[in-house]
Amino acid sequence: MYFKLLGTVRVQRDGERVDLGGLRQQRLLVMLLLDVGKVVSADRLLEAMWDDEPPVTARRQLHNAVAALRRSFGTAKHIVVKDGPGYRIGVTAQDVDAHRFTTMVAAASAAAAVGRTAAAVELLEAGLALWDGPALSGLNSPVFEIVAARFEENRLTATERLAGLRLDGGDAAAVVPQLGELVSRHPLREETRKLLMLALHRCGRTADALTVYEQGRRLLRDELGVDPGAGLRELYERILRADLPHRRPAEPGGRSFLPYDTAHFTGRAEELRFLTGCRPAGTALSILAIDGMAGVGKTTLAVRLAHQLAHGFPEGHLFIDLHGHSAGQEPLEPGAALERLLLDFGLAPEQVPGGTAQRAARWRAEVAERRVLVVLDNALDATQVRPLLPGTGAARVIITSRRRLAGLDGVTSRSLDVFPARDAAALFTRVAGGDRTAHRPDAVAEVVALCGHLPLAVGIAAWRFHNRPAWSLEDLVFRLRDRAGRLAELRLGDRSVVSQFDVSYRRLTPGQRRLFRVLGAEAHPGEEFDAGTVALLLNQPVREAERLLEELFDAHLLRQRAAGRYHFHDLVQEHARAKGEEPDPGDGLLTAFGRTALPAVTKVECSLG
């Protein structure tokens, strides 16, 4: 289960909202979650559950509220535990959005302190994205208003910190609207006003920056009878004296925007040896491409590789997510990607040309003969990537994509497969904790096999097991053995195997989607099929069937053990089967077994092999 405090208080289980019942149950739950894993005394719970003096029956009503809360959790009712003088809730901090937010903000501060600006920005953005309204909305109690005010202060501080980091990265124009809105909502907050002044000045809007100061000065005098603080006055005077540069000066040795390298990195030793040893001859640009199916660990490997190579590229380490396969986001246009690269490399916004071709030329000129490492993550295809490539061999480029980038000249590519069984088990043990897995290698092996040895699935299963101390490995195996519900089990917060597969599916053409769904309905688990069988299923020529099969293979939605023979990964097949049971007006099918386009065959069994 996942617990939301940063907004309306609610609980989600398998993507569905849990009915918590009345206000007292909600207040009880929040008190337990605020001190997650600790015992909360009955007296503190009673104080929170009643605004006025608790009635004489308060303790009995507390027991009733606990029982009602347990009933609302269904099979997970055991997580609310009576412990000595009070109660505690048996979940981890990662199950509660407020604690996840605090952890991400602390990690961002640590990353920024050692110069890992991109990682700090990523962590702060992810943390702030957890909010969907004022904290603890709907509780309306003095006890919770104090807590909510503390949460809101932390949110504002994190927002200011993020704006400051983006300003340091040359992103002044992008933060002006957000800072302007914050100043209008919190006009007496001097740090926010200071950041807005700095952003406006770096955008060349010095007069606007001075106006913002003057508005704040008058407001502070009228409302509080005080003058602006020393930091705000100093910034104002420096802008007036014109001794504050319009853009942040370049840092010695170049800046690094690489995300953090996970401590749970497992395996991939052979792939790392291969990729680190690839060096083209002469002046040719070094382009390394990592492709593979959703959830196979392409970005994780690319980030580890980039950190290993970083020392050889002292003039900068750039990282950009091209959103080729991101849930809820369209792929980044090359022009927008080039703008981001140029700004990250140190150009001021006014120095970035307008058109894509002009930006590409400026990008090549900026990095010419510069020892720069560029990571182009989550690429859609070669067309998106091609304008982003430097023109000389001093730089090195790492690309990740779910598609094979055969259209890029001079690329050295490596396709990632799922983990070997040993590495999958090692990842599960590393995340779940060796104390609960060390003596059950057979159960761990079955869990990772049921996850198809897919790193994303193994990681989610391991985190769920880690966060549920009451589970045994047998409990997890039992849940994953249910083929129909397996994908639903592989979900953790906002991460799920299904959401990643859905993005790949949406990027397919109507013809490719049709074949994907038909095969999901017709093929048995692990079964192979060829172009002849598919042509029969689709009532199409063999060449057309082969073309579609190869396109799904290039998109890593099909696999091959031998030339011309294809099969699904087990989890992808479950997703294809589910898609076959949904209407999709774009592919000409009604359902997997009620279709309009397959007059020749209604069901194929033995011929699929």
Long-range contacts (C-beta under 8 A, 24 or more apart in sequence): 1-73, 1-76, 1-79, 1-91, 1-95, 2-95, 2-97, 2-493, 3-29, 3-33, 3-91, 3-95, 3-96, 3-97, 4-97, 4-132, 5-30, 5-33, 5-34, 5-96, 5-97, 5-98, 5-135, 5-136, 5-151, 6-97, 6-98, 6-101, 6-130, 6-131, 6-132, 6-133, 6-135, 6-151, 6-155, 7-131, 7-132, 7-133, 7-134, 7-135, 7-137, 8-132, 8-133, 8-137, 8-138, 9-136, 9-137, 9-138, 9-139, 11-72, 11-73, 13-73, 13-74, 13-76, 14-488, 14-491, 15-488, 15-491, 18-72, 18-73, 19-72, 20-69, 20-72, 21-68, 21-69, 21-72, 22-68, 23-139, 24-49, 24-61, 24-65, 25-65, 25-68, 25-69, 25-72, 26-138, 26-139, 27-139, 27-141, 27-144, 28-62, 28-65, 28-66, 28-69, 29-69, 29-89, 30-136, 30-139, 30-144, 32-80, 32-87, 32-88, 32-89, 33-89, 33-91, 33-96, 33-98, 34-98, 34-147, 35-88, 36-89, 36-91, 36-92, 36-93, 36-95, 36-96, 36-99, 37-88, 37-89, 37-90, 37-91, 37-92, 37-93, 38-88, 39-83, 39-84, 39-85, 39-86, 39-87, 39-88, 40-86, 40-87, 40-88, 41-85, 41-86, 42-85, 42-86, 42-87, 44-86, 45-86, 45-87, 47-143, 48-141, 48-143, 48-144, 51-141, 51-142, 78-470, 79-470, 90-469, 90-470, 91-467, 92-466, 92-467, 94-463, 94-467, 94-493, 95-467, 97-130, 98-135, 98-151, 100-127, 100-130, 100-493, 101-127, 101-128, 101-130, 101-131, 101-154, 101-155, 101-158, 102-154, 105-154, 105-158, 105-161, 107-260, 108-158, 108-161, 109-161, 111-260, 112-161, 112-165, 115-256, 116-256, 116-258, 116-260, 117-165, 117-168, 117-169, 117-255, 117-256, 117-257, 118-169, 118-256, 118-257, 118-258, 118-259, 118-319, 119-258, 119-259, 119-260, 120-165, 121-162, 121-165, 121-166, 121-169, 122-259, 123-260, 124-158, 124-161, 124-162, 124-165, 125-162, 127-158, 128-155, 128-158, 128-159, 128-162, 131-155, 156-182, 156-186, 156-189, 156-192, 160-191, 160-192, 160-195, 163-195, 163-199, 164-195, 167-195, 167-198, 167-199, 167-202, 167-248, 168-248, 169-248, 169-255, 169-257, 169-343, 169-344, 170-247, 170-248, 170-343, 170-344, 170-346, 170-347, 170-348, 170-349, 171-343, 172-198, 172-199, 172-200, 172-202, 172-203, 172-349, 173-199, 173-203, 173-349, 175-199, 176-200, 176-203, 183-212, 187-216, 187-219, 188-219, 188-220, 188-223, 188-224, 190-216, 190-228, 190-229, 190-231, 190-232, 191-231, 193-232, 194-231, 194-232, 194-235, 197-232, 197-235, 197-236, 197-239, 198-235, 201-239, 201-244, 201-246, 202-246, 202-247, 202-248, 202-348, 203-349, 203-350, 204-246, 204-350, 206-239, 209-239, 210-236, 210-239, 210-240, 213-239, 246-348, 247-346, 247-348, 248-346, 250-346, 253-314, 253-315, 254-313, 254-314, 254-315, 254-316, 254-317, 254-372, 255-316, 255-317, 255-344, 255-346, 256-310, 256-316, 256-317, 257-317, 257-318, 257-319, 257-320, 257-344, 258-303, 258-306, 258-307, 258-310, 258-317, 258-319, 258-375, 259-303, 259-319, 260-303, 261-303, 261-304, 261-307, 262-300, 262-303, 264-427, 264-430, 264-431, 264-459, 265-300, 265-304, 266-419, 266-423, 266-426, 266-427, 266-430, 266-455, 267-419, 267-420, 267-423, 267-426, 267-427, 268-297, 268-301, 268-304, 268-416, 268-423, 271-301, 271-414, 271-416, 272-301, 272-304, 272-305, 272-308, 274-414, 275-305, 275-412, 275-414, 276-305, 276-308, 276-309, 278-412, 280-393, 280-410, 280-412, 282-393, 283-392, 283-393, 284-393, 284-410, 285-389, 285-390, 285-391, 285-392, 285-393, 285-395, 285-396, 285-397, 285-410, 286-393, 286-395, 286-396, 286-397, 286-412, 287-389, 287-396, 287-397, 287-399, 287-408, 287-410, 287-411, 287-412, 288-396, 288-397, 288-398, 288-399, 288-411, 288-412, 288-413, 288-414, 289-398, 289-399, 289-400, 289-401, 289-405, 289-408, 289-411, 289-412, 289-413, 289-414, 290-398, 290-399, 290-400, 290-401, 290-413, 290-414, 290-416, 291-400, 291-401, 291-402, 291-403, 291-404, 291-405, 291-413, 291-414, 291-415, 291-416, 291-556, 292-402, 292-415, 292-416, 292-417, 292-556, 293-402, 293-418, 293-454, 293-504, 293-556, 293-557, 293-569, 293-572, 294-325, 294-402, 294-456, 294-497, 294-500, 294-501, 294-503, 294-504, 294-556, 295-454, 295-455, 295-456, 295-457, 295-497, 295-500, 296-416, 296-417, 296-418, 296-454, 296-455, 296-456, 296-556, 297-416, 297-419, 297-455, 297-456, 298-400, 298-401, 298-402, 298-416, 299-377, 299-378, 299-400, 300-455, 301-400, 301-416, 302-375, 302-377, 302-398, 302-400, 303-375, 305-398, 306-373, 306-375, 306-398, 309-373, 309-396, 310-373, 312-371, 312-373, 312-396, 313-371, 313-372, 313-373, 313-395, 313-396, 314-371, 315-370, 315-371, 315-372, 316-345, 316-370, 316-372, 316-373, 317-372, 317-373, 317-375, 318-344, 318-345, 318-372, 318-373, 318-374, 318-375, 319-374, 319-375, 319-377, 320-344, 320-374, 320-375, 320-376, 320-377, 321-377, 321-378, 322-376, 322-377, 322-378, 322-379, 322-380, 322-384, 322-385, 323-378, 324-378, 324-379, 324-380, 324-381, 324-384, 324-401, 324-402, 324-403, 324-507, 325-378, 325-380, 325-402, 325-500, 325-503, 325-504, 325-507, 326-378, 326-503, 327-499, 327-500, 327-502, 327-503, 331-380, 331-384, 332-384, 334-360, 334-384, 334-386, 334-387, 334-388, 335-359, 337-376, 337-384, 337-388, 338-362, 338-363, 338-387, 338-388, 341-374, 341-388, 342-366, 345-372, 356-387, 357-387, 360-387, 360-388, 363-388, 363-390, 364-390, 364-391, 364-392, 367-391, 367-392, 367-394, 367-395, 368-392, 368-394, 369-394, 370-394, 370-395, 371-395, 372-396, 373-398, 374-398, 375-399, 375-400, 376-400, 379-403, 379-405, 380-507, 381-405, 381-407, 382-406, 382-407, 382-408, 383-407, 402-504, 402-555, 402-556, 403-554, 403-555, 403-556, 404-554, 404-556, 406-554, 415-556, 418-452, 418-453, 418-454, 418-455, 418-569, 419-448, 419-453, 419-454, 419-455, 419-458, 420-453, 421-445, 421-448, 421-449, 421-453, 424-448, 424-451, 424-453, 424-455, 424-458, 427-455, 427-458, 427-459, 427-462, 428-458, 428-461, 428-462, 428-465, 429-462, 430-462, 431-459, 431-462, 431-463, 431-466, 432-462, 432-463, 432-465, 432-466, 433-466, 436-465, 436-473, 437-473, 440-473, 443-473, 443-474, 443-477, 444-473, 446-477, 447-473, 447-476, 447-477, 447-480, 450-477, 450-480, 450-481, 450-486, 451-480, 451-490, 451-571, 452-569, 452-570, 452-571, 454-497, 454-569, 454-571, 456-490, 456-495, 456-497, 456-500, 457-490, 457-497, 457-571, 460-490, 460-491, 460-492, 460-495, 460-496, 460-497, 461-489, 461-490, 463-492, 464-489, 464-492, 483-525, 483-574, 486-571, 486-574, 487-571, 487-574, 487-575, 487-578, 490-571, 497-571, 497-575, 498-575, 501-571, 501-572, 501-575, 502-575, 504-555, 504-556, 504-557, 505-575, 505-579, 507-555, 508-552, 508-555, 508-557, 509-551, 510-586, 510-587, 510-588, 511-548, 511-587, 512-548, 512-551, 512-552, 512-555, 513-579, 513-584, 513-586, 513-587, 514-538, 514-587, 514-588, 514-589, 514-597, 515-545, 515-548, 515-549, 515-552, 516-552, 516-557, 516-576, 516-579, 517-576, 517-579, 517-580, 517-584, 517-587, 517-589, 517-592, 518-580, 518-589, 518-592, 518-595, 518-598, 519-568, 519-573, 519-576, 520-568, 520-573, 520-575, 520-576, 520-577, 520-578, 520-579, 520-580, 520-592, 521-576, 521-577, 521-580, 521-581, 521-592, 521-593, 522-603, 522-604, 522-608, 523-567, 523-568, 523-573, 523-608, 524-605, 524-608, 525-568, 525-570, 525-573, 526-567, 526-568, 526-570, 527-567, 527-608, 527-609, 528-561, 528-565, 528-566, 528-567, 528-608, 528-609, 529-565, 529-566, 529-567, 529-608, 529-609, 530-564, 530-565, 530-566, 531-564, 533-604, 533-607, 533-608, 536-600, 536-601, 536-604, 536-607, 537-598, 537-601, 537-604, 538-597, 538-598, 539-597, 539-598, 539-599, 539-600, 539-601
